[in-house]
Amino acid sequence: WGPPRAGAGGWTPGGWRFAAPRAGMTVWREDLATLIRHDGAGWTAADITGGRVVIGGNKVVGAQGAAIADPVGGAVVDTSARATLSAVLVLLRSHGLIAA
């Protein structure tokens, strides 16, 4: 990484091989444990994009769900339950799993 090559390198049986970066090129940077993408001028941390996350054959994250209203009204007010539900909703929204 960095000058003079400023590209991605990989070890092959014939020695190191380097690829000049192109805009959109995405590679795994082991020392940072992250994907980085070349934007045409330099390397930046890359967003991970896709339609869903599947672990062990099970979809665990997909498209963002619809908004869920905060609990209000009802014949019996359960303050503890409302506080807990509100906390769950805050976390789901902050992670982007449901709309705000």
C-alpha positions in Angstrom: 0.0 0.0 0.0 1.2 3.5 -0.8 4.0 4.8 -3.0 5.6 3.9 -5.2 3.0 1.4 -6.4 -0.2 2.6 -4.7 -1.9 -0.5 -5.9 -2.9 -3.9 -4.7 -0.3 -6.6 -4.4 -0.6 -10.4 -4.2 2.0 -13.2 -3.8 2.1 -15.7 -6.6 4.5 -18.6 -7.3 6.3 -16.2 -9.6 6.7 -13.6 -6.9 4.7 -10.4 -6.1 2.3 -9.2 -8.6 0.8 -5.7 -8.4 -2.3 -4.3 -10.0 -2.7 -0.6 -10.7 -5.8 0.6 -9.0 -8.9 1.6 -10.9 -12.0 3.5 -9.7 -14.3 1.0 -8.1 -11.6 -1.6 -7.3 -12.4 -3.1 -4.0 -10.0 -5.2 -1.9 -9.8 -6.7 1.6 -7.1 -4.9 3.7 -6.0 -7.4 6.3 -4.2 -5.0 8.6 -7.4 -2.9 9.0 -9.7 -5.9 8.7 -11.9 -4.0 6.3 -12.8 -3.6 2.7 -11.4 -0.6 1.0 -12.4 0.9 -2.4 -10.4 3.0 -4.8 -12.3 6.1 -5.8 -10.1 7.0 -8.7 -7.9 9.3 -6.5 -7.1 7.1 -3.5 -8.3 4.3 -1.2 -11.1 4.8 1.3 -13.0 2.4 3.6 -15.8 0.8 1.6 -19.4 0.3 2.4 -20.7 -3.3 2.2 -23.7 -3.4 0.0 -26.1 -6.2 -0.9 -29.6 -7.4 -0.7 -29.3 -9.6 2.4 -27.0 -11.2 4.9 -27.2 -15.0 5.1 -25.5 -17.0 7.9 -25.8 -20.8 8.0 -28.4 -20.7 5.3 -30.6 -18.4 7.2 -31.4 -14.8 6.2 -30.5 -12.7 9.3 -30.6 -9.2 7.7 -32.5 -8.1 4.7 -34.1 -5.0 3.3 -35.1 -2.4 5.9 -38.5 -3.1 7.4 -41.4 -0.6 7.6 -41.6 1.9 10.4 -43.2 0.6 13.7 -45.0 3.2 15.8 -44.1 3.8 19.4 -46.6 2.2 21.8 -49.4 4.6 22.9 -53.0 4.3 24.0 -54.7 1.1 25.2 -57.0 0.4 28.1 -54.2 -0.5 30.5 -50.9 1.3 30.6 -47.9 -0.8 31.4 -45.0 1.6 31.9 -42.3 -1.1 32.1 -43.5 -2.8 28.9 -43.7 0.4 27.0 -40.2 1.4 28.1 -38.9 -1.9 27.0 -40.7 -1.8 23.7 -39.5 1.7 23.1 -35.9 0.7 23.8 -36.2 -2.2 21.3 -37.6 0.2 18.7 -34.8 2.7 19.3 -32.2 0.0 18.7 -33.9 -1.4 15.6 -34.0 2.1 14.2 -30.5 3.0 15.1 -29.2 -0.2 13.3 -31.3 0.7 10.2 -33.3 -2.6 10.5 -36.6 -0.6 10.5 -37.4 2.8 9.2 -37.6 5.7 11.7 
